[in-house]
């Protein structure tokens, strides 16, 4: 067994025995909750009964479940078009609830299924889908120990993916070389004390990174191109000795075009974009050329830039050149850290699921699901702002805090006719609501889910495509909370009546019935009920990983040509990224501290390189207002943030998410994926 610190925090937070009393809603208006911090809201305890804010009122009041569903159904069925509603999903949602939810939404008549993936790894899904045919990690955790070189880009495993550190330590002991590429020298990468082992608690720790490249924000694309160019130059100097020609000829397309393009790459542009020295890039290239098996792993430090999609395509280019995919110890590995976000996508939570999935849904349930693409998160905010979407239903999450351009998001949601939140605890999305608002309290994953057929379990999928079962052991916090599956079942039954494609009550009574349909509809999930009952679950198929087959438009892995574009930062300005603290999981704050970075009792801080402070005339500890500069001319500002002198990359600063979201314009997104560009904001 392995202990995950952040997992333990999440379990403890969800299993909070404190209940929000009925008097709380009498004493605290909705508008007064807007003045409270995210941390304060989360500390008030568990939601224990359904709540309703009528139109024109400023307080939530208790409501029965039946009345809650009737009100929601009345409003949904009164819409002129199903596309006037949008149905958000958080990564906390189980596979069973996600599958049932997308079925209900499509039976209702819309593909408006935005989810948290739109804000994080959508860039990954698009880039990998177009180049290798699938947007998921092509390795397992055991591959780390088989690798010769592991390149970690745009992420901080110590905070966001703690279990990964153990795999990295084992890889290091097995002889792997590790390179960390990040604008900040994160403690969990540079030196790691493993709490899983006694010596990790009392010893000096493990120096994980053999090389640390302190890259400028948004410089990763230039770096990958520069390394690929060095690989091609090495092949030109020793023909046949560097590239994996057999792999390239059998499985890939686009090599000659890539060679011609990278042949024109200007090293001066690379150095300006990356902030690195030529010798540092040479060293990375030498490590890559020496290694037979290479893993490149990344997270939101790469996905939340304007050029995120081509950046990830350049990672794929580099891996393909030497056949580093579809063999042990090698491959691309995006790290998705938000509970079941990957499983939700497998289950159909996406505004533009492919025709094959919709065809399977039609065969299984006998109705024609809508075919036109729906709205993603950013598009949903725009539609609510403009009055085109009148109802927001959110299955978990904290959308108003998670999305960019906070002030616009707050106003957009307040512009709806009805907003509904399925939640375990309070957050800011319960304070910025529609004319009518509903809070539907749900069970946590830690609680016993007792239904008509007996205790139930649910399933989830992790970042390396492994599916396993999960069942709670604690008594529910209240007899007035329902499971996510029960909430969706009863809502669907009330909204659709006899028009529904299934017997929703059967889904609620026995989750095996949902899994039976999952096995018929979702690719790779055949015989799902049996597989998830195996010890340890099962791993979903991944054609590039399993057999070096690539389900792209051409049937080949695609080497791509991507034009390098650098961000021009005016004199006296800096480039800002958002990031998480160590005591944080997405928008949930467990404390106001950040142990790894030495920050205590406060989140309104800005990390700035001492040289930049000196040049700009500011000092460590000084309080400043942070203004973002955008093409729309809107003055977005964070007031009274304390400067912390910190060894960030020159010209780059960092502030905590979600506070920094207010600085990111809604229309500032990654090209193609529409993911908020939260990692490259001019301030």
Secondary structure as UniProt FT lines:
FT   HELIX           5..14
FT   HELIX           22..27
FT   HELIX           30..33
FT   TURN            34..35
FT   HELIX           38..42
FT   TURN            43..44
FT   STRAND          51..53
FT   TURN            55..56
FT   STRAND          61..62
FT   HELIX           65..77
FT   HELIX           82..84
FT   STRAND          85..89
FT   TURN            91..92
FT   HELIX           95..108
FT   HELIX           116..119
FT   TURN            120..121
FT   HELIX           122..131
FT   HELIX           141..146
FT   STRAND          149..153
FT   HELIX           157..160
FT   HELIX           162..173
FT   TURN            174..175
FT   STRAND          177..181
FT   HELIX           187..190
FT   TURN            195..196
FT   HELIX           198..202
FT   STRAND          211..213
FT   TURN            217..218
FT   HELIX           220..237
FT   TURN            239..240
FT   HELIX           245..251
FT   STRAND          252..253
FT   HELIX           255..262
FT   TURN            263..264
FT   HELIX           267..274
FT   HELIX           278..290
FT   STRAND          294..298
FT   HELIX           300..303
FT   TURN            306..307
FT   HELIX           308..321
FT   TURN            322..323
FT   TURN            328..329
FT   STRAND          331..334
FT   TURN            339..340
FT   HELIX           341..346
FT   TURN            347..348
FT   TURN            351..352
FT   HELIX           355..365
FT   HELIX           377..385
FT   TURN            386..387
FT   STRAND          391..395
FT   HELIX           399..402
FT   HELIX           406..414
FT   STRAND          418..423
FT   HELIX           428..430
FT   STRAND          436..442
FT   TURN            445..446
FT   STRAND          449..451
FT   TURN            452..453
FT   STRAND          454..456
FT   STRAND          458..461
FT   TURN            463..464
FT   STRAND          466..470
FT   TURN            479..480
FT   HELIX           484..496
FT   HELIX           497..499
FT   HELIX           504..509
FT   HELIX           511..521
FT   TURN            523..524
FT   TURN            526..527
FT   HELIX           528..531
FT   TURN            532..533
FT   TURN            535..536
FT   STRAND          538..539
FT   HELIX           543..547
FT   STRAND          557..558
FT   TURN            571..572
FT   STRAND          575..579
FT   TURN            582..583
FT   STRAND          584..585
FT   TURN            586..587
FT   STRAND          588..589
FT   HELIX           595..597
FT   STRAND          605..608
FT   HELIX           610..616
FT   TURN            620..621
FT   STRAND          623..628
FT   TURN            631..632
FT   STRAND          636..645
FT   TURN            650..651
FT   STRAND          652..656
FT   TURN            657..658
FT   HELIX           659..663
FT   TURN            666..667
FT   TURN            671..673
FT   TURN            678..679
FT   STRAND          681..682
//
